[in-house]
């Protein structure tokens, strides 16, 4: 097969029009997903991602340690960061994290067909094949429906005999928001990599690497999926990817993607995620290279097939690999990749590509006059086949507006009101998943088991929920600092029903809450839930298993006999200060999971941190009064990854800037740049010396600006009536409102104090540069304009507006006036 010639232009306007049209069609079909806060499907794992984003919003930038799940764990193990971070930023701006998640996840799904169009077009060079593939991806049933369990699940979800594609059910019913978004980004990455492959440039290289890294930072399954796509491009001999020195061109893409991804993919993170789940064993992962090798053999056999459509061999490689991963698990129970069933989404998108290429190939065999009619007919048939399923599923896409009545919400609010400092709750099933969506209460379990660094919570959870020995369960609850045990009964609306025998605690623990089939039992405490001091030598041994009664009884007895700190202060997540006064030497146990990121000092001197018998962080102390400080920091391997990613970016920036000295820059432009930079430096230096944008905002009017900024942020867009002043008054009747509304995102992200300081800095910089531009235009001389501007910006008469009177908005208006005057004068003169 001969490689087709490739135009240098990325995509024509008609392609971007098709991209937009496909996005709009898919967004319209899932329009209810863009509204509301919570799904109807409470078994969805989206609770985990919302809770992660909520944690970021509540605690940023103090994110080293998360004490709410698994007795505490390093936050760097929580998940891939891109989607939760985006949700957190949008949620902070709109003041609604759950709604932000629905917006981002719905956008990710709507982007899929449009991204598939770009990838298919770049692969096949056929708009017809790309359009048919995208339409098939939207409307036709998924390839995964050949498996009865998946098909029946989708039918039950949608209420249709011919359900919509599986990725919709995966998103809505199961909460696969990160995977769905990563799949869309992966398709954009395919388009970018192919474009770079055929027309290399630094810009296209940057786009390809950025798209691949975005996938890696969004979802781990998506990262493995895009690695398969990249593998097919790199090793297939299809005409679509047949370029000279292909591997040499792709090498920097792969290397840079790995180096930048190390900013999050530390050794610890990859080891945590690689642990098999759901009964799988890692030993079968060694079969994945065999699957890859078989795919390459297929590619080699297809090379000799005459008149094979462009891109068909690459797609065949992708189809074989993803189909093998899913089929081997679904039919034979063999996992050749982590969580293999989830690759059904990648299988579906590749199958849509197969349909698009095959249909376009068949249409091209027709007479030239029949092409448009055949294309329209094919699209119409696909739409008619799938439209019924989309219509049937609409009610299930709507949010649940009655979420405040959920048992999960009511239990969460009750726990928040009753848990004391350091106390935990034990919840399981969807009550556990949703707890930290609603409140910031600590629990023994959490939303992603691979994050746990202490193995004992998993053993305890099994005994508490599945074991039949209430006494062993009680010992575990006391050992782990649990005050309240939440047990959904047989009449509750609990989805997962983890408790095999919900009644086993009746008569053994007092009931303090009983509603909607859910009971909350109060667990008698054993020691201070924050930290304890165990006197004497540490003679406790770790349990040999989850039912080692002697070891557990000894541990709980030691807790009951322990003394508590005379003072305990938590000054940040992962930063605890304890004042202890033991009569004898002993051990201070912080009742949070031990991790290598813990550092401790005793009276200011460093001391080793070790794990106690149940994996809690502990230090040895001598008799007497001591101040013990525990502080958790990022892992060294995580920091190393950040350094590697940062150095990679710095090296690329330096290399990119290297040719700049060779450029011939006009003398007046260079002089303006130098003087302008000096003006900026002068403003920053003087303002810093006067503390104009550090500390609390200055000036007598600062409190008015802060009040208005906070009021607008709290009530926007219903901020017109300012009820807080003068028994009520129009907010902007006698004061312009643009400055307050324009910085609304900054106020919601960083607070009104930081936003006002930013206004001060931005206003003074804009005023100084505007003044320089105005004088530069009027005088035609950069030196004169620079000297005059420097005299103005070093005058207290100007800084008086900020530091004394606090008329921040007036300075911004002065800057706007200078810029308008400069523009009206025709801009800087070329004369210097």
Residue pairs with C-beta under 8 A, 6 or more apart in sequence:
1 238
1 239
1 242
1 303
1 308
1 310
2 239
3 239
3 240
3 242
3 243
4 125
4 239
4 240
4 310
6 125
6 198
6 199
8 199
10 195
11 19
11 118
11 121
14 127
15 117
15 118
15 121
15 127
18 114
18 117
18 127
18 130
18 131
18 134
19 114
19 117
19 118
20 114
22 113
22 114
22 117
22 134
22 138
23 110
23 111
23 113
23 114
25 113
25 138
26 109
26 110
26 111
26 112
26 113
26 114
26 138
27 34
27 106
27 107
27 110
29 138
29 390
30 106
30 109
30 110
30 168
30 397
31 397
32 394
32 397
32 398
32 399
33 102
33 105
33 106
33 109
33 171
33 172
33 397
34 102
34 103
34 106
35 102
35 398
35 399
36 99
36 102
36 398
36 399
36 400
36 401
37 96
37 98
37 99
37 102
37 399
37 403
38 98
38 399
38 400
38 403
39 46
39 102
39 172
39 175
39 399
39 400
40 396
40 398
40 399
40 400
41 172
41 173
41 174
41 175
42 406
42 408
42 430
42 434
42 493
42 495
43 173
43 174
43 430
43 495
43 496
44 172
44 173
44 174
44 175
45 174
45 175
45 176
45 433
45 447
46 101
46 105
46 175
46 177
47 175
47 430
47 433
47 434
47 437
47 447
48 79
48 175
48 433
48 447
48 448
49 79
49 83
49 84
49 87
49 101
49 175
49 177
49 178
50 87
50 97
50 98
50 101
50 437
51 433
51 435
51 436
51 437
51 447
52 78
52 79
52 84
52 447
53 84
53 85
53 87
53 88
53 91
53 97
53 100
53 101
54 88
54 91
54 97
54 436
54 437
54 440
55 63
55 66
55 68
55 75
55 78
55 436
55 440
56 63
56 84
56 85
56 88
57 88
57 91
57 92
57 97
58 440
59 573
60 88
62 572
62 573
62 574
63 75
63 573
64 74
64 75
64 76
64 573
64 574
64 597
64 632
64 633
64 634
65 72
65 73
65 74
65 75
65 573
65 574
65 592
65 597
65 632
66 72
66 73
66 74
66 75
66 78
66 451
66 573
67 442
67 573
67 574
67 592
68 436
68 440
68 441
68 442
68 443
68 446
69 436
69 442
69 443
69 445
69 446
69 447
69 451
69 452
70 444
70 445
70 446
70 449
70 451
70 452
70 453
70 454
70 457
70 593
71 424
71 444
71 452
71 454
71 457
71 480
71 591
71 592
71 593
71 615
71 616
72 454
72 574
72 592
72 593
72 595
73 446
73 451
73 452
73 453
73 454
73 593
73 595
74 268
74 453
74 595
74 597
74 632
74 634
74 635
74 638
75 573
76 264
76 266
76 268
76 269
76 634
76 635
76 638
77 268
77 269
77 272
77 450
77 451
77 453
78 84
78 448
78 451
79 178
79 448
79 451
80 178
80 216
80 217
80 218
80 219
80 220
80 223
80 264
81 217
81 264
82 214
82 217
82 218
83 104
83 177
83 178
83 181
83 218
83 219
86 104
87 97
87 100
87 101
87 104
88 97
88 100
89 749
90 100
90 103
90 104
91 97
91 98
91 99
91 100
91 101
92 748
92 749
93 744
93 745
93 748
93 749
94 100
94 748
95 713
95 748
98 437
101 177
102 399
104 177
104 181
105 171
105 177
105 180
105 181
107 181
108 171
108 177
108 180
108 181
108 182
108 184
109 167
109 168
109 171
109 180
109 181
109 184
111 181
111 184
112 137
112 167
112 180
112 183
112 184
112 187
112 349
113 134
113 135
113 137
113 138
114 134
115 184
115 185
115 187
115 188
115 191
116 130
116 133
116 134
116 137
116 187
116 349
116 352
116 353
117 130
117 131
117 133
117 134
118 130
118 187
118 188
118 191
119 130
119 187
119 188
119 190
119 191
119 194
120 126
120 129
120 130
120 133
120 134
120 311
120 353
120 356
120 357
121 127
121 129
121 130
121 191
122 190
122 191
122 194
122 195
123 190
123 194
123 240
123 310
123 311
123 314
123 315
123 353
124 130
124 240
124 309
124 310
124 311
124 356
124 357
124 360
125 240
125 310
126 309
126 310
126 357
126 360
128 360
128 363
128 364
128 371
128 375
129 309
129 311
129 356
129 357
129 359
129 360
129 361
130 356
131 356
131 375
131 379
132 355
132 356
132 359
132 360
132 375
132 378
132 379
132 382
133 352
133 353
133 355
133 356
133 357
134 352
134 356
135 356
135 379
135 382
135 383
136 352
136 355
136 356
136 359
136 382
137 165
137 348
137 349
137 352
138 165
138 386
139 164
139 382
139 383
139 385
139 386
139 387
139 390
140 165
140 352
140 355
140 382
140 385
140 386
141 162
141 163
141 165
141 385
141 386
141 389
142 150
142 154
142 165
142 166
142 167
142 344
142 347
142 348
142 351
143 323
143 344
143 347
143 348
143 351
144 150
144 151
144 166
144 326
144 344
144 347
144 348
145 151
145 154
145 163
145 166
147 326
147 330
149 330
150 166
150 330
150 344
151 163
153 169
153 173
154 163
154 164
154 166
154 169
155 161
155 163
157 163
157 169
157 172
157 173
157 393
157 396
158 164
158 168
158 169
158 389
158 392
158 393
158 396
159 392
159 393
159 396
160 388
160 389
160 392
160 393
162 385
162 386
162 388
162 389
163 169
163 389
163 392
163 393
164 386
164 389
164 390
164 393
165 348
165 386
166 344
166 345
166 348
167 176
167 180
167 183
167 345
167 348
167 349
168 393
170 176
170 179
170 180
170 342
170 344
170 345
171 177
171 180
172 396
172 397
176 342
176 345
178 218
178 219
178 222
179 219
179 221
179 222
179 342
179 345
180 345
181 218
181 219
181 222
182 215
182 218
182 219
182 221
182 222
182 223
182 225
182 226
183 222
183 225
183 345
183 346
183 349
185 211
185 214
185 215
185 218
185 222
186 211
186 215
186 222
186 225
186 226
186 229
186 346
187 349
188 211
189 208
189 211
189 212
189 214
189 215
189 226
189 229
190 226
190 229
190 233
192 204
192 207
192 208
192 210
192 211
193 208
193 211
193 212
193 230
193 233
193 250
193 253
194 233
194 240
194 241
195 204
195 207
195 208
196 204
196 205
196 207
196 208
196 249
196 253
197 233
197 241
197 243
197 246
197 249
197 250
198 243
200 249
202 656
205 252
205 253
205 256
208 253
209 253
209 256
209 257
209 260
212 226
212 230
212 253
212 257
213 257
213 260
213 261
215 222
215 223
215 226
216 222
216 223
216 226
216 257
216 261
216 264
216 265
217 261
217 264
220 273
220 338
221 338
221 339
221 342
221 343
223 261
224 337
224 338
225 322
225 343
225 345
225 346
228 318
228 321
228 322
228 346
229 318
230 250
230 253
230 254
231 292
231 317
231 321
232 295
232 314
232 315
232 317
232 318
232 321
233 241
233 250
233 314
234 241
234 246
234 247
234 250
234 254
235 296
235 299
235 317
236 296
236 299
236 313
236 314
236 317
237 299
237 300
237 303
237 313
238 299
238 302
238 310
238 311
238 312
238 313
238 314
239 310
239 311
240 310
240 311
240 313
240 314
241 314
243 249
256 648
256 652
259 644
259 645
259 648
260 645
260 648
260 649
261 645
262 640
262 641
262 642
262 644
262 645
263 641
263 642
263 644
263 645
263 646
264 641
265 641
266 635
266 637
266 638
266 640
266 641
267 637
268 635
268 637
268 638
269 638
272 450
272 451
273 338
273 450
274 282
274 338
275 282
275 450
276 282
276 335
276 338
277 338
277 339
277 449
277 450
278 339
280 335
280 338
280 340
281 335
284 334
284 335
284 336
285 335
285 336
285 337
285 338
287 328
287 334
287 336
288 325
288 336
288 337
291 320
291 321
291 324
291 325
291 336
292 321
294 320
294 324
295 316
295 317
295 320
295 321
295 324
296 317
298 316
298 317
298 320
299 313
299 314
299 316
299 317
302 308
302 312
302 313
302 316
303 313
309 357
309 358
309 360
309 361
311 353
311 357
312 357
315 350
315 353
315 354
315 357
318 346
318 350
318 353
319 347
319 350
319 351
319 354
322 343
322 346
322 347
322 350
323 347
324 336
325 336
325 337
325 340
325 343
325 347
326 340
326 341
326 343
326 344
326 347
328 334
328 335
328 336
328 340
329 335
329 336
329 340
329 341
330 341
337 343
359 378
362 374
363 370
363 371
363 374
363 375
363 378
364 371
366 374
400 406
403 409
406 434
406 493
407 431
407 488
407 492
407 493
407 494
407 515
407 516
407 517
407 518
408 430
408 431
408 433
408 434
408 435
408 438
409 434
409 438
410 515
410 516
411 427
411 431
411 435
411 486
411 513
411 518
411 520
412 434
412 435
412 437
412 438
412 439
412 441
413 438
413 439
414 513
414 520
415 425
415 435
415 439
415 441
415 484
415 486
415 520
416 438
416 439
416 440
416 441
418 483
418 484
418 512
419 425
419 441
419 442
419 483
419 484
420 483
420 529
421 529
421 530
421 568
421 570
422 442
422 481
422 528
422 529
422 530
422 531
422 568
422 591
423 442
423 481
423 482
423 483
423 484
423 525
423 529
424 442
424 443
424 444
424 480
424 481
424 482
424 483
424 529
425 435
425 441
425 442
425 443
425 444
425 482
425 483
425 484
425 485
425 486
426 443
426 444
426 445
426 461
426 464
426 477
426 480
426 482
426 484
426 485
426 486
427 435
427 443
427 444
427 445
427 486
428 445
428 461
428 464
428 465
428 486
428 496
428 498
428 499
429 488
429 494
429 495
429 496
429 497
429 498
430 494
430 495
430 496
431 486
431 488
431 494
431 518
432 443
432 445
432 446
432 447
432 486
433 447
435 441
435 443
436 443
436 446
436 447
444 457
444 460
444 461
444 480
444 482
445 457
445 461
446 452
449 458
452 458
452 593
453 593
453 594
453 595
453 615
454 593
454 594
454 614
454 615
454 616
455 615
456 480
456 543
456 614
456 615
457 480
459 476
459 543
459 545
459 546
460 476
460 477
460 479
460 480
460 546
462 546
463 469
463 472
463 473
463 476
463 546
463 547
464 473
464 476
464 477
464 485
465 498
465 499
465 500
466 498
466 499
466 500
467 473
467 546
467 547
468 500
468 501
468 504
469 547
470 504
470 505
470 508
471 549
472 546
472 547
472 549
472 552
473 504
473 505
474 508
474 509
474 523
475 549
475 552
475 553
475 556
476 546
476 552
477 485
477 523
478 523
478 524
478 525
478 526
478 556
478 559
479 526
479 552
479 555
479 556
479 559
479 614
480 614
481 525
481 527
481 529
481 591
482 523
483 522
483 523
483 525
483 529
484 512
484 520
484 521
484 522
484 523
485 505
485 509
485 520
485 521
485 522
485 523
486 518
486 519
486 520
487 499
487 502
487 505
487 518
487 519
487 520
487 521
488 494
488 497
488 499
488 502
488 517
488 518
489 502
489 503
489 517
489 518
489 519
490 502
490 517
491 517
492 516
492 517
492 518
493 516
493 517
494 517
494 518
502 519
505 521
509 521
509 522
509 523
510 521
510 522
511 519
511 520
511 521
511 522
512 520
512 521
512 522
513 519
513 520
514 520
526 556
526 559
526 560
527 559
527 560
527 562
527 564
527 591
528 562
528 564
528 565
528 568
528 591
529 591
530 564
530 565
530 568
530 570
530 576
530 590
530 591
531 564
531 565
531 568
531 576
531 578
531 588
531 589
531 590
531 591
532 559
532 562
532 563
532 564
532 588
532 589
532 591
533 562
533 563
533 564
533 565
533 580
533 582
533 586
533 587
533 588
533 589
533 621
534 540
534 558
534 559
534 562
534 586
534 587
534 589
535 562
535 563
535 582
535 583
535 584
535 585
535 586
536 584
536 585
536 586
538 587
538 612
538 618
538 620
540 551
540 554
540 555
540 558
540 612
540 613
541 551
541 554
541 613
542 551
542 613
542 614
543 551
543 552
543 613
543 614
544 551
551 613
555 613
555 614
562 589
563 580
563 582
565 578
565 579
565 580
565 588
566 579
566 580
566 581
567 577
567 578
567 579
568 576
568 577
568 578
568 579
569 576
569 577
570 576
570 577
571 577
573 632
574 597
574 630
574 631
574 632
574 633
575 629
575 630
575 631
575 632
576 590
576 592
576 629
576 630
576 631
577 627
577 628
577 629
577 630
578 588
578 590
578 627
578 628
578 629
578 630
579 625
579 626
579 627
579 628
580 588
580 621
580 625
580 626
580 628
581 624
581 625
581 626
582 621
582 622
582 623
582 624
583 623
584 623
585 620
585 621
585 622
585 623
586 620
586 621
587 612
587 618
587 619
587 620
587 621
588 618
588 619
588 620
588 621
588 628
589 612
589 616
589 617
589 618
590 616
590 617
590 618
590 630
591 616
592 616
592 617
593 615
593 616
593 617
594 609
594 610
594 611
594 612
594 615
594 616
594 617
594 618
595 617
595 632
596 635
597 632
597 633
597 634
597 635
598 609
598 617
598 630
598 631
598 632
599 606
599 609
599 630
599 631
599 632
599 633
600 606
600 607
600 608
600 609
600 617
600 619
600 628
600 629
600 630
600 631
601 607
601 628
601 629
601 631
602 619
602 621
602 626
602 627
602 628
603 626
603 627
604 627
607 619
607 620
608 619
609 617
609 618
609 619
609 630
610 617
610 618
610 619
611 617
611 618
612 618
617 630
619 628
619 630
621 628
666 830
667 832
668 782
668 828
668 829
668 830
668 831
668 832
671 782
671 832
672 776
672 782
672 828
675 772
675 782
675 783
675 785
675 786
676 769
676 772
678 786
678 790
679 768
679 769
679 772
679 786
679 789
679 790
679 793
680 765
680 768
680 769
682 768
682 790
682 793
682 794
683 764
683 765
683 768
683 793
684 761
684 765
686 692
686 793
686 794
686 799
687 693
687 760
687 761
687 764
687 799
687 802
688 694
690 799
690 803
691 698
691 803
692 698
692 760
692 761
692 764
692 799
692 802
692 803
693 757
693 758
693 760
693 761
694 757
696 702
696 753
697 705
697 706
697 753
697 756
697 757
697 760
697 806
698 802
698 803
698 804
698 806
699 801
699 802
699 803
699 804
699 805
699 806
699 807
699 808
700 804
700 805
700 806
701 805
701 806
701 807
701 808
702 756
702 806
702 808
704 806
705 740
705 756
705 759
705 806
705 808
705 809
706 752
706 753
706 756
707 724
707 725
708 722
708 731
708 735
708 740
709 740
709 743
709 747
709 752
709 755
709 756
710 747
710 752
711 719
711 722
711 724
711 731
712 719
712 731
712 737
712 740
712 741
712 744
712 747
713 744
713 747
713 748
713 752
716 741
716 744
719 731
720 730
720 731
720 732
721 728
721 729
721 730
721 731
722 728
722 729
722 730
722 731
731 737
732 740
736 809
739 759
739 808
739 809
739 812
743 755
743 758
743 759
746 754
746 755
746 758
747 755
750 758
756 808
759 808
759 809
759 812
760 802
760 808
760 811
762 812
763 802
763 808
763 809
763 811
763 812
763 815
764 793
764 802
764 811
766 812
766 815
766 816
766 819
767 798
767 811
767 812
767 814
767 815
767 818
768 789
768 792
768 793
769 815
770 814
770 815
770 816
770 817
770 818
770 819
770 821
770 822
771 788
771 789
771 792
771 793
771 818
772 785
772 786
772 789
773 818
773 819
773 822
773 827
773 828
774 818
774 821
774 822
774 825
775 784
775 785
775 788
775 789
776 782
776 785
776 822
776 828
776 829
777 822
777 825
777 826
777 827
777 828
777 829
778 785
778 825
779 785
780 829
780 831
781 831
781 832
782 832
792 798
801 807
801 808
801 810
801 811
802 808
802 811
822 828
